[in-house]
Amino acid sequence: MPLPKRWRTLNRPTVGSAPEQYGVYELGEDGEVLEVGWGVLRDELKDALAYGSGDEVRWETCQTKAEARELAAEHRERAGL
């Protein structure tokens, strides 16, 4: 099950609008999930933008590091990654 958010273009303005908070993110291309990750969202998305891991992103914030890690594991499993 994908994150219940709309895809956004992975670019500098999108990365700049990402919160400096733990969360889960999906990177994709043409609406298909390529990668699921977790961490401090703005930092993670800066890396994704720099290293070209897809052209779309969506994310969900979490309250704790542990919550982000667990949610990412669930989404990876559901996405078959």
mmJSON file of the N, C-alpha and C atoms, coordinates in Angstrom:
{"data_MODEL":{"atom_site":{
"group_PDB":["ATOM","ATOM","ATOM","ATOM","ATOM","ATOM","ATOM","ATOM","ATOM","ATOM","ATOM","ATOM","ATOM","ATOM","ATOM","ATOM","ATOM","ATOM","ATOM","ATOM","ATOM","ATOM","ATOM","ATOM","ATOM","ATOM","ATOM","ATOM","ATOM","ATOM","ATOM","ATOM","ATOM","ATOM","ATOM","ATOM","ATOM","ATOM","ATOM","ATOM","ATOM","ATOM","ATOM","ATOM","ATOM","ATOM","ATOM","ATOM","ATOM","ATOM","ATOM","ATOM","ATOM","ATOM","ATOM","ATOM","ATOM","ATOM","ATOM","ATOM","ATOM","ATOM","ATOM","ATOM","ATOM","ATOM","ATOM","ATOM","ATOM","ATOM","ATOM","ATOM","ATOM","ATOM","ATOM","ATOM","ATOM","ATOM","ATOM","ATOM","ATOM","ATOM","ATOM","ATOM","ATOM","ATOM","ATOM","ATOM","ATOM","ATOM","ATOM","ATOM","ATOM","ATOM","ATOM","ATOM","ATOM","ATOM","ATOM","ATOM","ATOM","ATOM","ATOM","ATOM","ATOM","ATOM","ATOM","ATOM","ATOM","ATOM","ATOM","ATOM","ATOM","ATOM","ATOM","ATOM","ATOM","ATOM","ATOM","ATOM","ATOM","ATOM","ATOM","ATOM","ATOM","ATOM","ATOM","ATOM","ATOM","ATOM","ATOM","ATOM","ATOM","ATOM","ATOM","ATOM","ATOM","ATOM","ATOM","ATOM","ATOM","ATOM","ATOM","ATOM","ATOM","ATOM","ATOM","ATOM","ATOM","ATOM","ATOM","ATOM","ATOM","ATOM","ATOM","ATOM","ATOM","ATOM","ATOM","ATOM","ATOM","ATOM","ATOM","ATOM","ATOM","ATOM","ATOM","ATOM","ATOM","ATOM","ATOM","ATOM","ATOM","ATOM","ATOM","ATOM","ATOM","ATOM","ATOM","ATOM","ATOM","ATOM","ATOM","ATOM","ATOM","ATOM","ATOM","ATOM","ATOM","ATOM","ATOM","ATOM","ATOM","ATOM","ATOM","ATOM","ATOM","ATOM","ATOM","ATOM","ATOM","ATOM","ATOM","ATOM","ATOM","ATOM","ATOM","ATOM","ATOM","ATOM","ATOM","ATOM","ATOM","ATOM","ATOM","ATOM","ATOM","ATOM","ATOM","ATOM","ATOM","ATOM","ATOM","ATOM","ATOM","ATOM","ATOM","ATOM","ATOM","ATOM","ATOM","ATOM","ATOM","ATOM","ATOM","ATOM","ATOM","ATOM","ATOM","ATOM","ATOM","ATOM","ATOM"],
"id":[1,2,3,4,5,6,7,8,9,10,11,12,13,14,15,16,17,18,19,20,21,22,23,24,25,26,27,28,29,30,31,32,33,34,35,36,37,38,39,40,41,42,43,44,45,46,47,48,49,50,51,52,53,54,55,56,57,58,59,60,61,62,63,64,65,66,67,68,69,70,71,72,73,74,75,76,77,78,79,80,81,82,83,84,85,86,87,88,89,90,91,92,93,94,95,96,97,98,99,100,101,102,103,104,105,106,107,108,109,110,111,112,113,114,115,116,117,118,119,120,121,122,123,124,125,126,127,128,129,130,131,132,133,134,135,136,137,138,139,140,141,142,143,144,145,146,147,148,149,150,151,152,153,154,155,156,157,158,159,160,161,162,163,164,165,166,167,168,169,170,171,172,173,174,175,176,177,178,179,180,181,182,183,184,185,186,187,188,189,190,191,192,193,194,195,196,197,198,199,200,201,202,203,204,205,206,207,208,209,210,211,212,213,214,215,216,217,218,219,220,221,222,223,224,225,226,227,228,229,230,231,232,233,234,235,236,237,238,239,240,241,242,243],
"type_symbol":["N","C","C","N","C","C","N","C","C","N","C","C","N","C","C","N","C","C","N","C","C","N","C","C","N","C","C","N","C","C","N","C","C","N","C","C","N","C","C","N","C","C","N","C","C","N","C","C","N","C","C","N","C","C","N","C","C","N","C","C","N","C","C","N","C","C","N","C","C","N","C","C","N","C","C","N","C","C","N","C","C","N","C","C","N","C","C","N","C","C","N","C","C","N","C","C","N","C","C","N","C","C","N","C","C","N","C","C","N","C","C","N","C","C","N","C","C","N","C","C","N","C","C","N","C","C","N","C","C","N","C","C","N","C","C","N","C","C","N","C","C","N","C","C","N","C","C","N","C","C","N","C","C","N","C","C","N","C","C","N","C","C","N","C","C","N","C","C","N","C","C","N","C","C","N","C","C","N","C","C","N","C","C","N","C","C","N","C","C","N","C","C","N","C","C","N","C","C","N","C","C","N","C","C","N","C","C","N","C","C","N","C","C","N","C","C","N","C","C","N","C","C","N","C","C","N","C","C","N","C","C","N","C","C","N","C","C","N","C","C","N","C","C"],
"label_atom_id":["N","CA","C","N","CA","C","N","CA","C","N","CA","C","N","CA","C","N","CA","C","N","CA","C","N","CA","C","N","CA","C","N","CA","C","N","CA","C","N","CA","C","N","CA","C","N","CA","C","N","CA","C","N","CA","C","N","CA","C","N","CA","C","N","CA","C","N","CA","C","N","CA","C","N","CA","C","N","CA","C","N","CA","C","N","CA","C","N","CA","C","N","CA","C","N","CA","C","N","CA","C","N","CA","C","N","CA","C","N","CA","C","N","CA","C","N","CA","C","N","CA","C","N","CA","C","N","CA","C","N","CA","C","N","CA","C","N","CA","C","N","CA","C","N","CA","C","N","CA","C","N","CA","C","N","CA","C","N","CA","C","N","CA","C","N","CA","C","N","CA","C","N","CA","C","N","CA","C","N","CA","C","N","CA","C","N","CA","C","N","CA","C","N","CA","C","N","CA","C","N","CA","C","N","CA","C","N","CA","C","N","CA","C","N","CA","C","N","CA","C","N","CA","C","N","CA","C","N","CA","C","N","CA","C","N","CA","C","N","CA","C","N","CA","C","N","CA","C","N","CA","C","N","CA","C","N","CA","C","N","CA","C","N","CA","C","N","CA","C","N","CA","C","N","CA","C","N","CA","C","N","CA","C"],
"label_alt_id":[null,null,null,null,null,null,null,null,null,null,null,null,null,null,null,null,null,null,null,null,null,null,null,null,null,null,null,null,null,null,null,null,null,null,null,null,null,null,null,null,null,null,null,null,null,null,null,null,null,null,null,null,null,null,null,null,null,null,null,null,null,null,null,null,null,null,null,null,null,null,null,null,null,null,null,null,null,null,null,null,null,null,null,null,null,null,null,null,null,null,null,null,null,null,null,null,null,null,null,null,null,null,null,null,null,null,null,null,null,null,null,null,null,null,null,null,null,null,null,null,null,null,null,null,null,null,null,null,null,null,null,null,null,null,null,null,null,null,null,null,null,null,null,null,null,null,null,null,null,null,null,null,null,null,null,null,null,null,null,null,null,null,null,null,null,null,null,null,null,null,null,null,null,null,null,null,null,null,null,null,null,null,null,null,null,null,null,null,null,null,null,null,null,null,null,null,null,null,null,null,null,null,null,null,null,null,null,null,null,null,null,null,null,null,null,null,null,null,null,null,null,null,null,null,null,null,null,null,null,null,null,null,null,null,null,null,null,null,null,null,null,null,null],
"label_comp_id":["MET","MET","MET","PRO","PRO","PRO","LEU","LEU","LEU","PRO","PRO","PRO","LYS","LYS","LYS","ARG","ARG","ARG","TRP","TRP","TRP","ARG","ARG","ARG","THR","THR","THR","LEU","LEU","LEU","ASN","ASN","ASN","ARG","ARG","ARG","PRO","PRO","PRO","THR","THR","THR","VAL","VAL","VAL","GLY","GLY","GLY","SER","SER","SER","ALA","ALA","ALA","PRO","PRO","PRO","GLU","GLU","GLU","GLN","GLN","GLN","TYR","TYR","TYR","GLY","GLY","GLY","VAL","VAL","VAL","TYR","TYR","TYR","GLU","GLU","GLU","LEU","LEU","LEU","GLY","GLY","GLY","GLU","GLU","GLU","ASP","ASP","ASP","GLY","GLY","GLY","GLU","GLU","GLU","VAL","VAL","VAL","LEU","LEU","LEU","GLU","GLU","GLU","VAL","VAL","VAL","GLY","GLY","GLY","TRP","TRP","TRP","GLY","GLY","GLY","VAL","VAL","VAL","LEU","LEU","LEU","ARG","ARG","ARG","ASP","ASP","ASP","GLU","GLU","GLU","LEU","LEU","LEU","LYS","LYS","LYS","ASP","ASP","ASP","ALA","ALA","ALA","LEU","LEU","LEU","ALA","ALA","ALA","TYR","TYR","TYR","GLY","GLY","GLY","SER","SER","SER","GLY","GLY","GLY","ASP","ASP","ASP","GLU","GLU","GLU","VAL","VAL","VAL","ARG","ARG","ARG","TRP","TRP","TRP","GLU","GLU","GLU","THR","THR","THR","CYS","CYS","CYS","GLN","GLN","GLN","THR","THR","THR","LYS","LYS","LYS","ALA","ALA","ALA","GLU","GLU","GLU","ALA","ALA","ALA","ARG","ARG","ARG","GLU","GLU","GLU","LEU","LEU","LEU","ALA","ALA","ALA","ALA","ALA","ALA","GLU","GLU","GLU","HIS","HIS","HIS","ARG","ARG","ARG","GLU","GLU","GLU","ARG","ARG","ARG","ALA","ALA","ALA","GLY","GLY","GLY","LEU","LEU","LEU"],
"label_asym_id":["A","A","A","A","A","A","A","A","A","A","A","A","A","A","A","A","A","A","A","A","A","A","A","A","A","A","A","A","A","A","A","A","A","A","A","A","A","A","A","A","A","A","A","A","A","A","A","A","A","A","A","A","A","A","A","A","A","A","A","A","A","A","A","A","A","A","A","A","A","A","A","A","A","A","A","A","A","A","A","A","A","A","A","A","A","A","A","A","A","A","A","A","A","A","A","A","A","A","A","A","A","A","A","A","A","A","A","A","A","A","A","A","A","A","A","A","A","A","A","A","A","A","A","A","A","A","A","A","A","A","A","A","A","A","A","A","A","A","A","A","A","A","A","A","A","A","A","A","A","A","A","A","A","A","A","A","A","A","A","A","A","A","A","A","A","A","A","A","A","A","A","A","A","A","A","A","A","A","A","A","A","A","A","A","A","A","A","A","A","A","A","A","A","A","A","A","A","A","A","A","A","A","A","A","A","A","A","A","A","A","A","A","A","A","A","A","A","A","A","A","A","A","A","A","A","A","A","A","A","A","A","A","A","A","A","A","A","A","A","A","A","A","A"],
"label_entity_id":["1","1","1","1","1","1","1","1","1","1","1","1","1","1","1","1","1","1","1","1","1","1","1","1","1","1","1","1","1","1","1","1","1","1","1","1","1","1","1","1","1","1","1","1","1","1","1","1","1","1","1","1","1","1","1","1","1","1","1","1","1","1","1","1","1","1","1","1","1","1","1","1","1","1","1","1","1","1","1","1","1","1","1","1","1","1","1","1","1","1","1","1","1","1","1","1","1","1","1","1","1","1","1","1","1","1","1","1","1","1","1","1","1","1","1","1","1","1","1","1","1","1","1","1","1","1","1","1","1","1","1","1","1","1","1","1","1","1","1","1","1","1","1","1","1","1","1","1","1","1","1","1","1","1","1","1","1","1","1","1","1","1","1","1","1","1","1","1","1","1","1","1","1","1","1","1","1","1","1","1","1","1","1","1","1","1","1","1","1","1","1","1","1","1","1","1","1","1","1","1","1","1","1","1","1","1","1","1","1","1","1","1","1","1","1","1","1","1","1","1","1","1","1","1","1","1","1","1","1","1","1","1","1","1","1","1","1","1","1","1","1","1","1"],
"label_seq_id":[1,1,1,2,2,2,3,3,3,4,4,4,5,5,5,6,6,6,7,7,7,8,8,8,9,9,9,10,10,10,11,11,11,12,12,12,13,13,13,14,14,14,15,15,15,16,16,16,17,17,17,18,18,18,19,19,19,20,20,20,21,21,21,22,22,22,23,23,23,24,24,24,25,25,25,26,26,26,27,27,27,28,28,28,29,29,29,30,30,30,31,31,31,32,32,32,33,33,33,34,34,34,35,35,35,36,36,36,37,37,37,38,38,38,39,39,39,40,40,40,41,41,41,42,42,42,43,43,43,44,44,44,45,45,45,46,46,46,47,47,47,48,48,48,49,49,49,50,50,50,51,51,51,52,52,52,53,53,53,54,54,54,55,55,55,56,56,56,57,57,57,58,58,58,59,59,59,60,60,60,61,61,61,62,62,62,63,63,63,64,64,64,65,65,65,66,66,66,67,67,67,68,68,68,69,69,69,70,70,70,71,71,71,72,72,72,73,73,73,74,74,74,75,75,75,76,76,76,77,77,77,78,78,78,79,79,79,80,80,80,81,81,81],
"pdbx_PDB_ins_code":[null,null,null,null,null,null,null,null,null,null,null,null,null,null,null,null,null,null,null,null,null,null,null,null,null,null,null,null,null,null,null,null,null,null,null,null,null,null,null,null,null,null,null,null,null,null,null,null,null,null,null,null,null,null,null,null,null,null,null,null,null,null,null,null,null,null,null,null,null,null,null,null,null,null,null,null,null,null,null,null,null,null,null,null,null,null,null,null,null,null,null,null,null,null,null,null,null,null,null,null,null,null,null,null,null,null,null,null,null,null,null,null,null,null,null,null,null,null,null,null,null,null,null,null,null,null,null,null,null,null,null,null,null,null,null,null,null,null,null,null,null,null,null,null,null,null,null,null,null,null,null,null,null,null,null,null,null,null,null,null,null,null,null,null,null,null,null,null,null,null,null,null,null,null,null,null,null,null,null,null,null,null,null,null,null,null,null,null,null,null,null,null,null,null,null,null,null,null,null,null,null,null,null,null,null,null,null,null,null,null,null,null,null,null,null,null,null,null,null,null,null,null,null,null,null,null,null,null,null,null,null,null,null,null,null,null,null,null,null,null,null,null,null],
"Cartn_x":[0.849,0.0,0.882,0.737,1.558,1.121,1.969,1.603,0.379,-0.54,-1.77,-1.562,-0.575,-0.255,-0.11,-0.245,-0.021,1.475,1.858,3.246,3.573,4.801,5.326,6.573,6.862,8.087,9.272,10.265,11.472,12.378,12.338,13.171,13.532,14.321,14.79,13.658,12.633,11.542,10.818,10.623,9.967,10.83,12.122,13.034,13.048,13.064,13.054,11.793,10.685,9.421,9.26,10.15,10.065,10.417,9.715,10.001,11.31,11.929,13.12,12.636,12.027,11.369,11.505,11.491,11.54,10.295,10.474,9.349,9.745,8.77,8.928,8.684,9.465,9.264,9.319,8.636,8.691,9.227,10.162,10.669,10.09,9.69,9.073,9.339,8.805,8.906,7.646,6.97,5.709,4.697,4.661,3.698,4.033,5.192,5.612,6.653,6.471,7.392,8.695,9.818,11.137,11.897,11.632,12.394,11.547,11.712,11.077,12.198,12.219,13.254,12.685,13.541,13.121,14.3,14.004,15.015,14.479,15.374,14.973,14.677,13.437,12.972,13.785,14.026,14.745,16.138,16.821,18.171,18.123,17.177,17.059,16.725,15.842,15.436,16.526,17.369,18.532,19.425,19.667,20.476,19.807,18.511,17.786,17.866,17.742,17.823,19.223,20.236,21.622,22.023,21.475,21.913,20.895,19.84,18.913,18.164,17.514,16.781,15.304,14.964,13.57,13.264,12.092,11.743,10.491,9.923,8.754,8.975,8.292,8.422,7.106,6.879,5.79,6.268,5.743,6.219,5.12,5.422,4.549,5.45,5.141,5.944,5.605,6.555,6.401,6.844,6.415,6.767,8.15,8.583,9.865,10.654,11.939,12.819,12.349,12.0,11.549,10.274,9.353,8.105,8.393,9.304,9.66,10.285,11.178,11.844,10.83,9.909,8.897,7.946,7.496,6.584,7.259,8.523,9.262,9.377,9.643,9.744,8.415,7.317,5.996,5.751,6.071,5.834,6.748,7.987,8.894,8.323,7.855,7.308,6.083,5.19,3.977,4.291,5.33,5.707,6.58,6.989,7.834,9.254,9.74,11.109,12.05],
"Cartn_y":[-1.188,0.0,1.233,2.093,3.303,4.335,5.315,6.409,7.12,7.541,8.182,9.669,9.962,11.351,11.453,12.672,12.903,12.967,12.542,12.672,14.14,14.524,15.864,15.688,16.646,16.609,16.742,15.878,15.95,17.028,18.205,19.328,20.174,21.204,22.018,22.646,23.233,23.799,22.752,21.557,20.502,20.093,19.898,19.533,20.632,21.883,23.004,23.083,22.545,22.582,21.381,20.402,19.213,19.602,19.044,19.387,18.772,19.426,18.881,18.04,16.928,16.055,14.624,13.659,12.261,11.922,11.059,10.614,9.511,9.09,8.057,8.725,8.343,8.901,7.797,8.039,7.162,7.966,7.385,7.969,7.167,7.85,7.143,7.779,7.095,7.563,7.097,8.0,7.692,7.023,7.448,6.933,5.581,5.025,3.724,3.931,3.252,3.37,2.638,3.37,2.792,2.52,3.353,3.263,3.793,3.183,3.667,3.899,5.061,5.373,6.108,6.346,7.059,7.871,8.83,9.676,11.079,12.021,13.43,13.805,14.132,14.231,15.17,16.374,17.319,16.803,16.23,15.692,14.528,13.622,12.461,12.884,13.86,14.286,15.075,15.776,16.432,15.389,14.291,13.201,12.588,12.358,11.768,12.668,13.962,14.909,14.902,14.867,14.904,13.64,12.493,11.226,10.595,11.339,10.908,9.616,9.489,8.261,8.352,8.88,9.034,10.491,10.757,12.141,12.615,11.741,12.104,11.671,12.35,12.013,12.28,11.514,11.796,11.329,11.955,11.624,11.755,11.175,11.27,11.478,12.463,12.726,11.74,11.554,10.667,11.414,10.93,11.581,11.184,9.966,9.484,8.759,8.603,7.866,6.413,5.809,4.413,4.234,5.164,5.096,5.182,6.073,6.222,4.937,4.346,3.11,1.976,1.831,0.772,0.972,2.2,2.489,2.242,2.62,2.378,0.89,0.093,-1.357,-1.932,-1.466,-1.923,-1.571,-0.348,0.091,-0.633,-0.903,-1.664,-3.058,-3.69,-5.038,-5.044,-4.103,-4.035,-3.729,-2.922,-2.552,-3.627,-4.626,-5.676,-5.235,-4.29,-3.774,-4.348],
"Cartn_z":[0.0,0.0,0.0,-0.985,-1.04,0.003,0.189,1.089,0.531,1.379,0.898,0.604,-0.211,-0.556,-2.071,-2.595,-4.026,-4.307,-5.503,-5.933,-6.152,-5.828,-6.105,-6.952,-7.783,-8.566,-7.621,-7.791,-6.956,-7.539,-6.919,-7.351,-6.124,-6.342,-5.218,-4.407,-5.048,-4.236,-3.381,-3.933,-3.16,-1.975,-2.221,-1.132,-0.079,-0.514,0.423,1.252,0.736,1.474,2.407,2.299,3.164,4.597,5.558,6.956,7.442,8.398,9.05,10.229,9.868,10.835,10.314,11.235,10.808,10.01,9.039,8.243,7.293,6.52,5.504,4.158,3.162,1.833,0.792,-0.309,-1.461,-2.629,-3.346,-4.579,-5.724,-6.774,-7.877,-9.215,-10.214,-11.59,-12.303,-12.967,-13.658,-12.731,-11.472,-10.509,-9.909,-10.255,-9.723,-8.628,-7.499,-6.376,-6.7,-6.624,-6.875,-5.588,-4.581,-3.336,-2.192,-1.03,0.2,1.197,1.8,2.775,3.97,4.933,6.138,6.654,7.489,8.104,8.247,8.475,8.507,7.052,6.777,5.401,4.531,4.983,4.126,3.784,4.758,4.509,3.529,3.721,2.837,1.411,1.27,-0.065,-0.773,-0.023,-0.635,-1.289,-0.577,-1.135,-2.359,-2.275,-3.4,-4.63,-4.435,-5.552,-6.152,-5.311,-5.787,-6.539,-6.127,-6.712,-7.653,-8.011,-9.051,-8.804,-7.658,-7.326,-7.684,-8.838,-9.246,-9.498,-10.064,-10.354,-9.627,-8.774,-7.979,-6.537,-5.634,-4.215,-3.497,-2.463,-1.518,-0.158,0.879,2.223,3.258,4.405,5.571,6.787,7.609,8.797,9.904,10.801,11.95,13.205,14.343,15.602,16.101,15.781,16.297,15.214,15.466,14.568,14.444,15.561,15.564,14.746,14.877,14.115,12.615,12.224,10.813,10.277,11.046,10.625,10.445,11.39,11.316,10.132,9.938,8.842,7.495,7.373,6.127,5.843,6.868,6.69,6.201,6.769,6.333,4.868,4.482,3.098,2.113,2.508,1.631,1.381,2.449,2.33,1.413,1.615,0.793,-0.667,-0.897,-2.271,-2.924,-2.153,-2.7,-2.951,-2.149,-2.33,-1.298],
"occupancy":[1.0,1.0,1.0,1.0,1.0,1.0,1.0,1.0,1.0,1.0,1.0,1.0,1.0,1.0,1.0,1.0,1.0,1.0,1.0,1.0,1.0,1.0,1.0,1.0,1.0,1.0,1.0,1.0,1.0,1.0,1.0,1.0,1.0,1.0,1.0,1.0,1.0,1.0,1.0,1.0,1.0,1.0,1.0,1.0,1.0,1.0,1.0,1.0,1.0,1.0,1.0,1.0,1.0,1.0,1.0,1.0,1.0,1.0,1.0,1.0,1.0,1.0,1.0,1.0,1.0,1.0,1.0,1.0,1.0,1.0,1.0,1.0,1.0,1.0,1.0,1.0,1.0,1.0,1.0,1.0,1.0,1.0,1.0,1.0,1.0,1.0,1.0,1.0,1.0,1.0,1.0,1.0,1.0,1.0,1.0,1.0,1.0,1.0,1.0,1.0,1.0,1.0,1.0,1.0,1.0,1.0,1.0,1.0,1.0,1.0,1.0,1.0,1.0,1.0,1.0,1.0,1.0,1.0,1.0,1.0,1.0,1.0,1.0,1.0,1.0,1.0,1.0,1.0,1.0,1.0,1.0,1.0,1.0,1.0,1.0,1.0,1.0,1.0,1.0,1.0,1.0,1.0,1.0,1.0,1.0,1.0,1.0,1.0,1.0,1.0,1.0,1.0,1.0,1.0,1.0,1.0,1.0,1.0,1.0,1.0,1.0,1.0,1.0,1.0,1.0,1.0,1.0,1.0,1.0,1.0,1.0,1.0,1.0,1.0,1.0,1.0,1.0,1.0,1.0,1.0,1.0,1.0,1.0,1.0,1.0,1.0,1.0,1.0,1.0,1.0,1.0,1.0,1.0,1.0,1.0,1.0,1.0,1.0,1.0,1.0,1.0,1.0,1.0,1.0,1.0,1.0,1.0,1.0,1.0,1.0,1.0,1.0,1.0,1.0,1.0,1.0,1.0,1.0,1.0,1.0,1.0,1.0,1.0,1.0,1.0,1.0,1.0,1.0,1.0,1.0,1.0,1.0,1.0,1.0,1.0,1.0,1.0,1.0,1.0,1.0,1.0,1.0,1.0],
"B_iso_or_equiv":[0.0,0.0,0.0,0.0,0.0,0.0,0.0,0.0,0.0,0.0,0.0,0.0,0.0,0.0,0.0,0.0,0.0,0.0,0.0,0.0,0.0,0.0,0.0,0.0,0.0,0.0,0.0,0.0,0.0,0.0,0.0,0.0,0.0,0.0,0.0,0.0,0.0,0.0,0.0,0.0,0.0,0.0,0.0,0.0,0.0,0.0,0.0,0.0,0.0,0.0,0.0,0.0,0.0,0.0,0.0,0.0,0.0,0.0,0.0,0.0,0.0,0.0,0.0,0.0,0.0,0.0,0.0,0.0,0.0,0.0,0.0,0.0,0.0,0.0,0.0,0.0,0.0,0.0,0.0,0.0,0.0,0.0,0.0,0.0,0.0,0.0,0.0,0.0,0.0,0.0,0.0,0.0,0.0,0.0,0.0,0.0,0.0,0.0,0.0,0.0,0.0,0.0,0.0,0.0,0.0,0.0,0.0,0.0,0.0,0.0,0.0,0.0,0.0,0.0,0.0,0.0,0.0,0.0,0.0,0.0,0.0,0.0,0.0,0.0,0.0,0.0,0.0,0.0,0.0,0.0,0.0,0.0,0.0,0.0,0.0,0.0,0.0,0.0,0.0,0.0,0.0,0.0,0.0,0.0,0.0,0.0,0.0,0.0,0.0,0.0,0.0,0.0,0.0,0.0,0.0,0.0,0.0,0.0,0.0,0.0,0.0,0.0,0.0,0.0,0.0,0.0,0.0,0.0,0.0,0.0,0.0,0.0,0.0,0.0,0.0,0.0,0.0,0.0,0.0,0.0,0.0,0.0,0.0,0.0,0.0,0.0,0.0,0.0,0.0,0.0,0.0,0.0,0.0,0.0,0.0,0.0,0.0,0.0,0.0,0.0,0.0,0.0,0.0,0.0,0.0,0.0,0.0,0.0,0.0,0.0,0.0,0.0,0.0,0.0,0.0,0.0,0.0,0.0,0.0,0.0,0.0,0.0,0.0,0.0,0.0,0.0,0.0,0.0,0.0,0.0,0.0,0.0,0.0,0.0,0.0,0.0,0.0,0.0,0.0,0.0,0.0,0.0,0.0],
"pdbx_formal_charge":[null,null,null,null,null,null,null,null,null,null,null,null,null,null,null,null,null,null,null,null,null,null,null,null,null,null,null,null,null,null,null,null,null,null,null,null,null,null,null,null,null,null,null,null,null,null,null,null,null,null,null,null,null,null,null,null,null,null,null,null,null,null,null,null,null,null,null,null,null,null,null,null,null,null,null,null,null,null,null,null,null,null,null,null,null,null,null,null,null,null,null,null,null,null,null,null,null,null,null,null,null,null,null,null,null,null,null,null,null,null,null,null,null,null,null,null,null,null,null,null,null,null,null,null,null,null,null,null,null,null,null,null,null,null,null,null,null,null,null,null,null,null,null,null,null,null,null,null,null,null,null,null,null,null,null,null,null,null,null,null,null,null,null,null,null,null,null,null,null,null,null,null,null,null,null,null,null,null,null,null,null,null,null,null,null,null,null,null,null,null,null,null,null,null,null,null,null,null,null,null,null,null,null,null,null,null,null,null,null,null,null,null,null,null,null,null,null,null,null,null,null,null,null,null,null,null,null,null,null,null,null,null,null,null,null,null,null,null,null,null,null,null,null],
"auth_seq_id":[1,1,1,2,2,2,3,3,3,4,4,4,5,5,5,6,6,6,7,7,7,8,8,8,9,9,9,10,10,10,11,11,11,12,12,12,13,13,13,14,14,14,15,15,15,16,16,16,17,17,17,18,18,18,19,19,19,20,20,20,21,21,21,22,22,22,23,23,23,24,24,24,25,25,25,26,26,26,27,27,27,28,28,28,29,29,29,30,30,30,31,31,31,32,32,32,33,33,33,34,34,34,35,35,35,36,36,36,37,37,37,38,38,38,39,39,39,40,40,40,41,41,41,42,42,42,43,43,43,44,44,44,45,45,45,46,46,46,47,47,47,48,48,48,49,49,49,50,50,50,51,51,51,52,52,52,53,53,53,54,54,54,55,55,55,56,56,56,57,57,57,58,58,58,59,59,59,60,60,60,61,61,61,62,62,62,63,63,63,64,64,64,65,65,65,66,66,66,67,67,67,68,68,68,69,69,69,70,70,70,71,71,71,72,72,72,73,73,73,74,74,74,75,75,75,76,76,76,77,77,77,78,78,78,79,79,79,80,80,80,81,81,81],
"auth_comp_id":["MET","MET","MET","PRO","PRO","PRO","LEU","LEU","LEU","PRO","PRO","PRO","LYS","LYS","LYS","ARG","ARG","ARG","TRP","TRP","TRP","ARG","ARG","ARG","THR","THR","THR","LEU","LEU","LEU","ASN","ASN","ASN","ARG","ARG","ARG","PRO","PRO","PRO","THR","THR","THR","VAL","VAL","VAL","GLY","GLY","GLY","SER","SER","SER","ALA","ALA","ALA","PRO","PRO","PRO","GLU","GLU","GLU","GLN","GLN","GLN","TYR","TYR","TYR","GLY","GLY","GLY","VAL","VAL","VAL","TYR","TYR","TYR","GLU","GLU","GLU","LEU","LEU","LEU","GLY","GLY","GLY","GLU","GLU","GLU","ASP","ASP","ASP","GLY","GLY","GLY","GLU","GLU","GLU","VAL","VAL","VAL","LEU","LEU","LEU","GLU","GLU","GLU","VAL","VAL","VAL","GLY","GLY","GLY","TRP","TRP","TRP","GLY","GLY","GLY","VAL","VAL","VAL","LEU","LEU","LEU","ARG","ARG","ARG","ASP","ASP","ASP","GLU","GLU","GLU","LEU","LEU","LEU","LYS","LYS","LYS","ASP","ASP","ASP","ALA","ALA","ALA","LEU","LEU","LEU","ALA","ALA","ALA","TYR","TYR","TYR","GLY","GLY","GLY","SER","SER","SER","GLY","GLY","GLY","ASP","ASP","ASP","GLU","GLU","GLU","VAL","VAL","VAL","ARG","ARG","ARG","TRP","TRP","TRP","GLU","GLU","GLU","THR","THR","THR","CYS","CYS","CYS","GLN","GLN","GLN","THR","THR","THR","LYS","LYS","LYS","ALA","ALA","ALA","GLU","GLU","GLU","ALA","ALA","ALA","ARG","ARG","ARG","GLU","GLU","GLU","LEU","LEU","LEU","ALA","ALA","ALA","ALA","ALA","ALA","GLU","GLU","GLU","HIS","HIS","HIS","ARG","ARG","ARG","GLU","GLU","GLU","ARG","ARG","ARG","ALA","ALA","ALA","GLY","GLY","GLY","LEU","LEU","LEU"],
"auth_asym_id":["A","A","A","A","A","A","A","A","A","A","A","A","A","A","A","A","A","A","A","A","A","A","A","A","A","A","A","A","A","A","A","A","A","A","A","A","A","A","A","A","A","A","A","A","A","A","A","A","A","A","A","A","A","A","A","A","A","A","A","A","A","A","A","A","A","A","A","A","A","A","A","A","A","A","A","A","A","A","A","A","A","A","A","A","A","A","A","A","A","A","A","A","A","A","A","A","A","A","A","A","A","A","A","A","A","A","A","A","A","A","A","A","A","A","A","A","A","A","A","A","A","A","A","A","A","A","A","A","A","A","A","A","A","A","A","A","A","A","A","A","A","A","A","A","A","A","A","A","A","A","A","A","A","A","A","A","A","A","A","A","A","A","A","A","A","A","A","A","A","A","A","A","A","A","A","A","A","A","A","A","A","A","A","A","A","A","A","A","A","A","A","A","A","A","A","A","A","A","A","A","A","A","A","A","A","A","A","A","A","A","A","A","A","A","A","A","A","A","A","A","A","A","A","A","A","A","A","A","A","A","A","A","A","A","A","A","A","A","A","A","A","A","A"],
"auth_atom_id":["N","CA","C","N","CA","C","N","CA","C","N","CA","C","N","CA","C","N","CA","C","N","CA","C","N","CA","C","N","CA","C","N","CA","C","N","CA","C","N","CA","C","N","CA","C","N","CA","C","N","CA","C","N","CA","C","N","CA","C","N","CA","C","N","CA","C","N","CA","C","N","CA","C","N","CA","C","N","CA","C","N","CA","C","N","CA","C","N","CA","C","N","CA","C","N","CA","C","N","CA","C","N","CA","C","N","CA","C","N","CA","C","N","CA","C","N","CA","C","N","CA","C","N","CA","C","N","CA","C","N","CA","C","N","CA","C","N","CA","C","N","CA","C","N","CA","C","N","CA","C","N","CA","C","N","CA","C","N","CA","C","N","CA","C","N","CA","C","N","CA","C","N","CA","C","N","CA","C","N","CA","C","N","CA","C","N","CA","C","N","CA","C","N","CA","C","N","CA","C","N","CA","C","N","CA","C","N","CA","C","N","CA","C","N","CA","C","N","CA","C","N","CA","C","N","CA","C","N","CA","C","N","CA","C","N","CA","C","N","CA","C","N","CA","C","N","CA","C","N","CA","C","N","CA","C","N","CA","C","N","CA","C","N","CA","C","N","CA","C","N","CA","C","N","CA","C","N","CA","C","N","CA","C"],
"pdbx_PDB_model_num":[1,1,1,1,1,1,1,1,1,1,1,1,1,1,1,1,1,1,1,1,1,1,1,1,1,1,1,1,1,1,1,1,1,1,1,1,1,1,1,1,1,1,1,1,1,1,1,1,1,1,1,1,1,1,1,1,1,1,1,1,1,1,1,1,1,1,1,1,1,1,1,1,1,1,1,1,1,1,1,1,1,1,1,1,1,1,1,1,1,1,1,1,1,1,1,1,1,1,1,1,1,1,1,1,1,1,1,1,1,1,1,1,1,1,1,1,1,1,1,1,1,1,1,1,1,1,1,1,1,1,1,1,1,1,1,1,1,1,1,1,1,1,1,1,1,1,1,1,1,1,1,1,1,1,1,1,1,1,1,1,1,1,1,1,1,1,1,1,1,1,1,1,1,1,1,1,1,1,1,1,1,1,1,1,1,1,1,1,1,1,1,1,1,1,1,1,1,1,1,1,1,1,1,1,1,1,1,1,1,1,1,1,1,1,1,1,1,1,1,1,1,1,1,1,1,1,1,1,1,1,1,1,1,1,1,1,1,1,1,1,1,1,1]
}}}
